[in-house]
Amino acid sequence: MLFRSDDLDPPPLISLIPLTPVRPKRKGDPTSKRWQPPPVAKTGYCGFTTRDRDLPRDGDAHLEFLLDMVEQRIDAIRQIMLAQSLDWHAVFFKGDAEGQSFTDLSPGLVDRATRLGLSLRASEY
């Protein structure tokens, strides 16, 4: 699940969402220590992953886990989204493993995500 905005401040999301944050950055934060001067984030970004959860290699299982977690916190998530003008979506990586195809996601889970305002996007490995 990804959140983006020029006004994004990751700590409120990180304290609210019980998933591992991925590369949280405010707009203007350095994105690498390898280069001088370091490149900076063009916008704020905070991702969360279900990768470290003990879930089956099944897109539906990951989506259902994510939706259950989001629904329990949707009012607080929406408050932060409004205050920080956030855009959010969930990314599903296409793969050859059974259940990993984005197009195989359960229509009921996709509808549930849509009702929450969480768009789903496919991405290649």
Helices and strands as residue ranges (DSSP letters): E 2-5, H 10-16, E 20-25, E 44-49, H 59-84, E 87-93, G 102-104, H 107-116, E 119-123
